[in-house]
Amino acid sequence: MTANDLRVGNTLVFDGKVHQVTEIAHIKPGKGGAFSRAKLKCLETGTIIDNTFRANEKVEQAIVDRKKLEYLYRSGSEFVFMDQVTYDQISLAEDRVKDIIGFLGENMEVNVTMFNDEILELSLPDFVELEVTETEPGVRGDTATGGSKPATVAPGGVVKVPLFINIGDRIKIDTRTGIYLERVS
């Protein structure tokens, strides 16, 4: 594939690691050759780099496999997931799931990106509903726009919530930002 063929979402091998194109601009200056300016996210480390490719420069496309795994349980420092198609169980060390651990509940589906049978990236669904396990009690008269307080949800993550949220309430959270969205009835 050439740099001209790159689009947002494409994956490629760059500097020996798998990267995903997050932004791309194809530029044809009045003088000189065309080029593409890209932002690349390393799927292994999460770092983002900027790179410029000449228009006809060859890039190695990485064919990644995206699938869903179901989180089953934690065993010491290992997290056990199950492939929903083959029912194979996969154990991952705590450092591999540290980015999602605060909102990872049992039986939750996790999006996985794999390359050559190696897990590169784990991500939760964009929105999850979790139960509040710890927060200061709400006071009569507190309103939805009157401020916020920290609340701990079932897996252990902490979210800023409105003052009227109490222990036992189920709330909807945007996992990409960690922001409270609404109380779920």
C-alpha positions as CSV (number, residue, x, y, z in Angstrom):
1,M,0.0,0.0,0.0
2,T,1.2,3.6,-0.7
3,A,1.0,6.6,1.6
4,N,-1.7,8.0,-0.8
5,D,-3.9,5.1,0.2
6,L,-3.8,5.7,3.9
7,R,-7.1,6.6,5.6
8,V,-8.2,7.1,9.2
9,G,-8.5,3.8,10.9
10,N,-5.9,2.0,8.7
11,T,-3.3,0.0,10.6
12,L,0.3,-0.3,9.5
13,V,3.7,-1.5,10.7
14,F,5.9,1.5,11.4
15,D,9.3,1.3,13.1
16,G,8.6,-2.4,13.9
17,K,5.4,-1.7,15.8
18,V,1.7,-1.7,14.8
19,H,0.2,1.8,14.5
20,Q,-3.3,3.0,13.7
21,V,-3.8,6.2,11.6
22,T,-5.8,8.6,13.8
23,E,-5.5,11.7,11.5
24,I,-4.3,12.1,7.9
25,A,-3.9,15.0,5.6
26,H,-2.9,14.5,2.0
27,I,-1.1,17.7,0.8
28,K,-0.2,18.8,-2.7
29,P,1.9,21.9,-2.5
30,G,2.2,24.2,-5.6
31,K,5.9,23.4,-5.8
32,G,7.4,20.0,-5.1
33,G,5.9,16.6,-4.6
34,A,2.8,15.6,-2.8
35,F,3.0,14.2,0.7
36,S,0.8,12.9,3.5
37,R,1.0,14.1,7.1
38,A,-0.3,11.5,9.6
39,K,-0.9,11.1,13.3
40,L,-0.2,7.5,14.2
41,K,-1.2,5.8,17.5
42,C,1.0,2.9,18.6
43,L,-1.4,0.1,19.5
44,E,1.2,-1.6,21.8
45,T,2.2,1.4,23.9
46,G,-0.6,4.0,23.2
47,T,1.9,6.7,22.2
48,I,1.0,9.1,19.4
49,I,3.5,10.3,16.8
50,D,3.4,12.6,13.8
51,N,5.0,11.4,10.6
52,T,5.2,12.7,7.0
53,F,5.2,10.3,4.1
54,R,6.0,11.0,0.5
55,A,3.0,10.4,-1.8
56,N,4.2,7.2,-3.4
57,E,6.1,5.9,-0.4
58,K,5.4,2.2,0.4
59,V,4.0,1.4,3.8
60,E,3.4,-2.1,5.2
61,Q,-0.2,-2.7,6.1
62,A,-0.9,-4.6,9.3
63,I,-3.9,-6.9,9.2
64,V,-5.3,-6.8,12.7
65,D,-8.1,-8.9,14.1
66,R,-10.7,-7.2,16.2
67,K,-12.9,-9.3,18.5
68,K,-14.8,-9.3,21.7
69,L,-13.7,-11.1,24.9
70,E,-15.8,-11.6,28.0
71,Y,-14.2,-10.7,31.3
72,L,-14.8,-13.6,33.7
73,Y,-12.9,-13.1,36.9
74,R,-9.7,-12.0,38.6
75,S,-7.3,-14.6,40.0
76,G,-4.6,-12.9,42.0
77,S,-2.8,-10.5,39.6
78,E,-4.2,-12.3,36.6
79,F,-7.4,-11.3,34.7
80,V,-9.2,-14.1,32.9
81,F,-11.1,-13.5,29.7
82,M,-13.1,-15.8,27.4
83,D,-13.2,-15.7,23.6
84,Q,-17.0,-15.7,22.9
85,V,-16.5,-17.7,19.7
86,T,-14.1,-20.5,20.6
87,Y,-14.6,-20.4,24.4
88,D,-10.9,-20.3,25.0
89,Q,-9.8,-18.6,28.2
90,I,-7.0,-16.1,28.1
91,S,-5.2,-14.8,31.2
92,L,-3.7,-11.4,31.2
93,A,-1.4,-9.8,33.8
94,E,-2.6,-6.8,35.7
95,D,-0.3,-4.4,33.9
96,R,-2.0,-5.3,30.6
97,V,-5.4,-4.2,31.8
98,K,-4.4,-1.3,34.1
99,D,-6.0,1.3,31.8
100,I,-9.5,-0.3,32.0
101,I,-9.5,-1.9,35.4
102,G,-11.5,0.9,37.2
103,F,-14.6,0.2,35.1
104,L,-14.1,-3.5,34.3
105,G,-17.0,-5.5,35.7
106,E,-17.6,-9.2,35.7
107,N,-19.2,-10.6,32.5
108,M,-18.5,-7.3,30.7
109,E,-17.5,-7.5,27.0
110,V,-14.1,-6.0,26.1
111,N,-13.0,-5.0,22.6
112,V,-9.6,-6.5,21.7
113,T,-7.2,-5.7,18.9
114,M,-4.9,-8.5,18.0
115,F,-1.9,-8.8,15.6
116,N,-0.2,-12.2,15.0
117,D,-2.2,-13.7,17.9
118,E,-0.9,-11.2,20.3
119,I,-3.2,-8.8,22.1
120,L,-2.2,-5.2,21.4
121,E,-5.1,-3.2,22.8
122,L,-8.0,-3.7,25.2
123,S,-10.9,-1.2,25.4
124,L,-14.2,-1.2,27.1
125,P,-17.5,-0.4,25.4
126,D,-17.9,3.4,25.1
127,F,-20.6,3.5,27.8
128,V,-21.1,1.2,30.9
129,E,-23.7,1.1,33.7
130,L,-22.2,0.4,37.1
131,E,-23.4,0.5,40.7
132,V,-22.1,3.2,43.1
133,T,-20.5,1.4,46.1
134,E,-19.1,4.4,48.0
135,T,-19.9,8.1,48.2
136,E,-20.9,10.7,50.7
137,P,-24.7,10.7,51.4
138,G,-26.9,13.0,49.4
139,V,-28.6,15.8,51.3
140,R,-32.2,16.9,50.8
141,G,-32.3,19.9,48.4
142,D,-29.2,18.9,46.4
143,T,-29.9,19.5,42.7
144,A,-28.5,18.1,39.5
145,T,-26.6,21.4,38.8
146,G,-25.5,22.1,42.4
147,G,-22.0,20.6,42.2
148,S,-20.3,17.2,42.3
149,K,-18.6,14.7,44.6
150,P,-16.4,11.7,44.1
151,A,-18.1,8.2,43.9
152,T,-16.5,4.8,43.8
153,V,-18.2,2.3,41.4
154,A,-18.3,-1.5,41.8
155,P,-15.0,-2.4,40.0
156,G,-13.1,0.3,41.9
157,G,-13.1,3.3,39.6
158,V,-13.8,6.8,40.9
159,V,-16.1,9.2,39.1
160,K,-17.3,12.7,39.8
161,V,-21.1,12.6,40.2
162,P,-23.9,15.1,41.1
163,L,-24.7,15.5,44.8
164,F,-28.0,13.6,44.6
165,I,-26.3,10.2,43.7
166,N,-26.3,7.7,46.6
167,I,-24.8,4.3,47.4
168,G,-26.6,1.6,45.4
169,D,-27.6,3.9,42.5
170,R,-26.7,2.6,39.0
171,I,-25.0,5.2,36.8
172,K,-24.0,5.4,33.2
173,I,-20.3,6.4,32.5
174,D,-18.4,7.3,29.4
175,T,-15.4,5.0,29.6
176,R,-13.3,7.0,27.1
177,T,-13.4,10.1,29.4
178,G,-14.4,8.6,32.8
179,I,-17.3,11.1,33.0
180,Y,-20.7,10.5,34.6
181,L,-23.5,10.8,32.1
182,E,-26.8,9.9,33.9
183,R,-28.4,7.9,36.7
184,V,-30.0,4.7,35.4
185,S,-33.3,3.6,36.8
